[in-house]
Amino acid sequence: PFPAELLDKTTGSYDPNGRDFVNADGKTPPFWENVRDGKNSTHWGPCLPPRPASRIEEAHVDWPSIVQLNKKRTSDRAIEYPRYKPSPNNRIEANNTWGMCLPGFIIVGAGKCGTSSLYHYITGHDRVLPANEKQIHYFKYYPKEPMSWYLRHFPTTETFLGSGALMTGEASPGYLPYPDVAALAAKRLPGPKIIMAARDPLDRAWSSYKYNYVVPALDKAVKGKLMEKSVPEGMTEEYYRENHLFSFEEMLKAELKVLRDCFKPGGTGETRAREKFGNMRWAMNEFQRRDKNGLPPLIDLDDYCYGGKVKHLVPRKQWVELIEKNPDKIINVPNLHLVQSFIGRSLYALPLEWWYIAYPAKDIYLVCNEDMRDNTSDMLNRLTSWMGLPDYDFSDVIAKGMYNVGGNRGYDKPTPWNETDLEAGEGEADEHDLLEEREEEIPISAALRKEVLEFVRPYNERLFELTGQRCNWL
């Protein structure tokens, strides 16, 4: 049973009448249903009990003392995380999850859509504890590790329950694009809330171009670490920017050509997805449903639309012509999977459809980046209510600013609102003015702008229909 001491009116950390487990909208946080209903379970909410003292004796936990200790920690948010040092030859110890807690939410993407800010706003709620790092990427890059490796990134059972927390979570935008990640996450961690942030597709593409292409290209050029030996060394950033970088327009045109070929009937995005996932139990019914009802096919965009390295100095097929015409321009930068897909990773519906197969629709929520900037408090109140959290005043949390913006200050470093384009949640700028300003800032021709917007529009509508929510995009 859930420890009675934690529900004690005087020394406990939770409301003795269970009001913490159902919010004003009747929503319950993930994994708290058994505690809400007074039922015994192997879990205490999202947490496993500490390791038993023996096979017949439960671990003794001095909960009143732990609650008092955590009250003292509130100001500095000092949190204990599980230690993880299993012997490589001891599989039992490697899979030991005693005293660990499950995340109640995962922000799965999309990259350059405000996931850092969203994560810090949510974990600013007084009943939410953060992971020991924002991006864990367990289900993408570390799936061979046991679940205990993953869960060590979240607070211990004693810290979590002793502080009266209702939820912890993470934000790994690298999860979203990959169907096999959605399937693995659902298999190993059923039950959390899945949150996706999305942004005006052209805005996101432009942001990614600057963040993932321009900044690293200039960094490599200035340090003399380029693969392109035809580019002179020892010059200024301004020189490299003007003479040796591909323009945003050039990159978009090259990618559009590849995507159109991939998305055509019988193209690789559709056929390879069916070959890989069509007979898998978790996805089979959705393939059949779409075939029966004449719905658009599932597409595995990131894995099959772009291809791999073509030859030395030509890392992707979409850049063959560009490099042949401009051999003195830089293309070989880190994270090419992000550089290849400025538009692709802005077609949010395509990867999110796989998550709707893996998880119940009721557990998936779309956050529009524009709401996060212009109506921050209202957006957070709607989101956290849906998550099952109690009402909270986010004013102090929001006032710190936005994260991972203004020249990439890091996932955990806020940029004050007065250094961003719009003050927090005030929404004073006229909507038409904001859209006009956005158009002026992105340096592409009117013809290409029209072409890109027409290309992405059907996928925007597909996203809005899928999620039941609509974003204010061009």
N, C-alpha and C positions, 0 to 999 in steps of 0.2 A: 504493500500500500504506500501511497504518497506520505512522506513523513509528516505526522500530525504537528510536530513542533513548528513547521514552516507555516502552518495555518493558525497558529496561536495568536490571539488578539494582542498580546503584550510583546512577545518575543519573536513572533514570526515575520516572514517577509512577504506573505500573500494574504489577501483578504480572507478571513475565516468563513465568509458566506459564499465564496466562490465568484465574487463579482469581477475579479481580475481575469477570469477565464471566458467571459462573454462581454463584448463591448456594447456601447449604446445602440449599435446597429444590429445586434444579435450575432455578431461574428466571433468565432473562437480562433485563437492563434493556432498554427499547425502543431500537432502532436499533443495538444492539451485536452483533447476530448474526454479521455478516461478520467483525468483529474476533475474535470468539470462535472462529469456524471457520477463521481464517487466510486469508480470501478478500479479494481486492482489491475496492475499491468506490470510487465517486465521493465517498463520505463517510468521514470518520474517526469511527466511531461516529455520534453525532447531529450532528456538526459538519462543515462544509465547510472544505476547506483554505483558507489565506489566498490572496489574489489572486496568480496566477502572475506571475513577473517578466516573462515574454514568452509567446508562443504555444508555444514549444518548451522553455522553461525553467521549472521549478517554483520557487515562492517558497522562499527559504532561511530556515529558522527555527532559531534557536539554542535548541533544546529544553532542554538541560541548564541553561542560564542562566535560562530562563523557569521551569523547575521550581523552582530555588533561590529565585527571586524570589517565587513563589507560596507557598513554605513560610514565607517571612517575613511574608506577608500573612495567614496563617491567623488570627492573633489578632484583627485588626480587620476581617476579612472584606472588605477593599478589593477590589472587583471591577471590571474594565474592561468596558464595554459598547460595542458598535459605534457609531460615529458615523453619522449619517444626514442628509446634506445633498445629495440628488440635485437636479440641475437639472430644473425642471418640463418642459423640452423634451427631456430626455435619457432616454428610456424604458429604454435599456440599463442606464444607471447606476442608475435607480430600481429595477430588478429585480435588481440585483447582490446576491447573497447570499454572496459569498466571505467566509470568515472568520467566519461566523455559525453558531449552533447551534440545533437544533430542540428545543422543549420535550418532555420525556418524559412529563409528566403535565399534565392540566388538571382542576382542580376546577370543575365546571360549575354547582354549586348545592348545595342550595337556599339562598336568602337567609334570614338569621336562624336558621341551623342549625349555626353554628360553623365556617363556611368560613375565617374569619380565623385562628382557633386552629389548625385542621387544616393550613392552609398553612404557618404558622410552625413547627409541630411537624415537618412533613415536611422543610422546608428547614433545620431544625436538625440533620438527619443530616449527618455529616461528608463524605459523598460526593454531596451535593445542593447546588447553588448556586441562590440565589433570582433571580427576575427583578428588574428595577430598580423595579418596583411590583407589588403583589399583583394588582390588577384592571386588566387591559389592555383587555378587552372588544373586541378587534379584530374578531372574527367577527360581532358584533352592531352596533357603532356605527361601525366604520372599515373596512368590507369593500372600499371603493374604493381604499384604500391598497394598495400592493404588499406581498408577503410580507416583503420586506426591511424595511419599516416595522415590521412585527410582530416580526421576529427581532432587531431592534436592542434590544428590551427584555430580551434574554437575554445572558449573558456571551459574550465573544468566544471564538473557537476557541482562541486562545493561553491565555487565562485558564482556560477550561474544562478543556482537556486538561492544561495545565501544573499545575493543582491536583489532578489525579487524580479529577475529578468524574465521576460516572456519569449524572447527570440534572440537569435544571433544569425549571421549570414555572411555572404561573400558576394563579390562582383568580379566576374571573369568574362570580359567581352569576347574572348577567344572561343567561348563555348558555342555561341549562336550559329555560326556558319556550317556546322558539321552534323549531319544526321546521326552518325554513329555515336557522337557525344551525347546527343539527346537520348538515344536508346540506352546507353550505359548509365547515364545519370538516373533515369527513371528506374532502371533495374536495381541499382545499388542504393538509391535514395528516393523512394516514393514519398510523397507527402508535402514537400515544401512549396512555397509560393514562387512561381517563376515570373520574373519581371524583365521586360524589355523596354529600353529607351530608344526612341527613334527621332530623327531630325529631318528637316527638309532635305531631300536627297542631294540637291545640288550644293547646298551649304555643307553637308557632311563630306561630300566628295572634295570640295575645295579645302576644307579643314584638313582632311587626310592627306591631300597633295602637299600642303605646307608642312605638316607634322611628320609624315612618313617618307616624303621624297626630298623636299627642298632642304630641310634642316640637316638630315644626315648626309646628303650629297655635299653641301657646303662644308660640313665638318670634315668629311674625308678629303675633300679638295685642299682645304687649308692645311691639314696635317700631312699632305703628300702621300695618302694611302689609297689612291684610286687605282682600279684595274685598268682604266682607260689611259694608257701611257701617252696618247696624243694630246692630252690636256696638260698644259704647262704647270709647273709647280711654283710655289712661292708668291702667288698673286693674292689679291684681296677678295673678300667675300663678294663685294660688289662686282668685281670683274668676272668671277665665276658665274654669278647670278645672271649677268647680262649676256655672257658668251657661251656658257657650257651647260646650261640646264634646259631640258625640254619644257616647253610651256604647258600650262594646264590644258589649253586647247588641243595641243598635239597629243597629249596622253588620253584625253577623252575620246578623240576621234579614233585612235588606234583601238581602244577598248570596245567602243561601240561596234566596230566591225566584227570583233571576235564574239561578242555577246549575241549579235543577230544570228551569226552562224550556229552558235551553240543552242539557241532557243528555237530554231526552226523545227517544224515537225520532223521527227526522226533524228534530231540533232543529238550531239553527245551528252548534253546535260540531261535530257530525258531518257535516252536509251541506256546510258551507263548507270543511272540511278536505278532503273528497273532491273538491270542485270545484277546489281549488287544487293538491293534491298527488297526486290519484288517478291521473293519467296521467304523472306524472314517473317517469323510469326508476328512480331510487333507492328510491322508495316503492311503486311499482305492484304488485310481487309481494306485499307485505305486505297491501295492501288486498284483493287477490284471495284470499290465504290466509285472512284473517279472514272474508270472505264465504263461502268454501267450507266452513269449519269452524264457522260460527255463533258466532264469537268476538265480544266487545265491539268496537265500532267505534273507530277512532282519532279523537281529538278534539283540535282546536287551540283550547285553552281561552282563552289570553291574547288571541289575535288576534280571536276571534269571539264570545265569551260576554258581554262587558261593553259593547261598543259605544263610541261616542264622545260628544262633548259634546252635550247636549240643547238647552240654551239658556244665556243669560248667568246665571251663578251656579248652574247645574245641570250639573255636568261629566259625570255618568253617569246612565243611566236608572234604575239601582237606587236612586238617592237622590231621585227625584222626590217621592215621598210624604213622605219624611223632611223635605225642605226646605220643602215646602208647609206642614207642621205646625209646623216649627221654623225660621222664617226668620232668627232671630237666633242660629243656631248655625253654627259654622265648618265648612266642607267643602273649600274651595278652598285646598289646600296643595300643595307640590311633590310630584313622584313619585306622581301619582294612579294610575299603573299598579300601584303597590304597595298603595295604600290600598284600591283596588277589590277586591283579591283576597286578603284575609286567609285565607279558606278555600281559594280556588282554588289558591293557590300552596302549599297544604299537601296537595294531592292529587297526590303526587309521581309516581305511576305514569303519569299521563296525559302529561306532557311527557317522562318518561324513556323511554317506549315509542318515541318518535321517535329517540332516541339509539341504542337497540338496533337500529333499522333501519339507521342510518348506520354504526355501528361493530360489530365482532364482539363477541358477548356475553362472550367470555373477557377482553376488555380493559375491562370496565366493573365497577365495584366500589361497593357501597353501604356507607357508614359511618353507623351509628346515633349520633346526637348524645349519647344517654345513655351509650353505651359510651365516648365521648370524654371525658365528665366523670367517670364512675364507675370505669372500667377503662382508663385512658388508656394505660398502658404496653403492656398486652396488645393493645389495639386497634391501636396503632402498629406493634407487632411483626408482627401478622398482615398489616396493610396493606402495610408496606414490603417484607415478604417476597414478597407477591404482585406488587409492583412490580419485583422482581428485585434489590432492594438487599441488601447484606450485613447481618448482625446489627449492632445498634447499641444502646448504652445511652442511652435518651432521658431519664434522670433529671434531668440539669441543664436540659435543654430544657423539660421539663414543669414543673419547679419555678418557672419564671418566672411561671406563671399562665395565664390565658385572655385572648384578644384580642377587642377590640371589644365588650366587655361592661361592666357597671357604669357606665352613664351615657354610653356612646359615647365612649370615650377615643381612638378611632382604630384603623384596621386594624393598625397596627404597634406599638401601645402595650399592654403586658400589664397585666391587673388581677391583683394577687396573689391566690393561692388563699384567703387568710384574709379577703378581701373578697368572696368569692363564697359560694354556698350550701353547697358541699361541698369538702372538702380533696381535693387532686389524687390521683386513683386509689386512695384509701383504701377507698372503698365501705363505710364504717363504719355509715352510717345504714341502718336497716331499710327494705327495699323498700316494704313496705306504708305505713310512715310517710312516705316520700318521695311516694308517690302521693296520700296524704291531704293532705299539705302543698300539693301542686300544685293539687288541687281547691279548697282554701280560698283560694288566692291569686288565682284567676281569677274576677272578679266578674260572673258570669252566673247566671241562675236554673237550678234543677235541671232544669226542663223543657227549656230551651234546650240545656243541656249534653247531655242525653240525645238530643235531636234532632240535634245536631251530631255526636256520636259515632256514632250510627246512620247518618248520612249518609256519614261518611268511612270507616267500617269496610270496606265492599267495596273501596274504593280502596287501603286499607292492605293487604288480602289480595292484591289485584292486584299491588302492589309487591313483596310478599314472594315471591309465585310467580315474578314476573319475574326477580328478582335471586337467588333461592335463599337469601336471608338474612331473618331475622326480628328486628324491633326490639321492645323491651319497652315497649309503649305501652298505655294504658288501652283 
